[in-house]
């Protein structure tokens, strides 16, 4: 069984993204610091080379002037004074550049010291946000659990009352009409019960608490059970429903009730979108280390760019489609992935659509 303490997929992805962002930030900071040091050192080197070149040129000029002047002593004193002024200017320039370099490096060290503080603040804010989110989710789960329990009790009472009406119905025309109404109440009750179950499952998925209890068995029995559940519904929609899997030919690890839920979702969708006179085929075959099960219908198909979107929650084929809440395929994907398998769809637009899923071999 999947433990209740398992973190949600979104939270795991958030933590991974945060770690990656911090690694990238450290690399960028190190690269920026190296670039700043290199640029400053290059500027200092160029400035000092330029100053040395100027001093050398001035001294060469002064030495040349000494040769042209008769009074060597006076010229020597002038050159000495000139050289002292130039040396002082060079020292001042170098001191200025060194101070700029020191300030730049202190700024870089200050930024490095602030980074852990910023990260600590981010972690505290993230912890507070997650605590509030967990509290809100717990409150929502408790409320939804209470409401779903009460709704199911009411539905059970409605269904029990409908069954009593069916037993008390007369054998005349009025009694036949009563039985028809009772059958309608049964369908509506079953649909409402499925919707409540879907909402509870979505809440469990969001909280990372979707549980399965897999055992080794033959999924062919579950396939047959699911097909029989929808045999009457398919017949009333004038759609043929058949299976192509031999009993005892497959052995996998699966949760019986959850696999039945997935097949029920897929077959119900296939009936919903298959026109009268069409067909639905459920197949199962072993392929290496997994079993592949497919539900194929002869409906209008799905455009290629929507084949992945159909597994999103609350997604509907049309904006005004009232044939469900758009949760069945989303829940089915979560259940199959919890089994260690995968699920996807393929389609030929205008002729067919197939939903495949795999389960690991026992």
Secondary structure, DSSP 4 states (H G I P E B T S, - for coil): ---TTPPPHHHHHHHHHHHHHHHHHHHHHHHHHHHHHHHHHHHHHHHHHHHHHHHHHHHHHHHHHHHH-S-HHHHHHHHHHHHHHHHHHHHHHHHHHHHHHHHHHHHHHHHHHHHHHHHHHHHHHHHHHHHHHHHHHHHHHHHHHHHHHHHHHHHHHHHHHHHHHHHH--SSHHHHHHHHHHHHHHHHHHHHHHHHHHHHHHHHHHTT------EEE-HHHHHHHHHHHTHHHHHHTT-EEEEE--TTS--EEE-HHHHHHHHHHHHHHHHHTS-TT-EEEEEEEEETTEEEEEEEE-S----GGGTTGGGSTT--SSTT--S--S-HHHHHHHHHHHTT--EEEEEETTTEEEEEEEEEB-
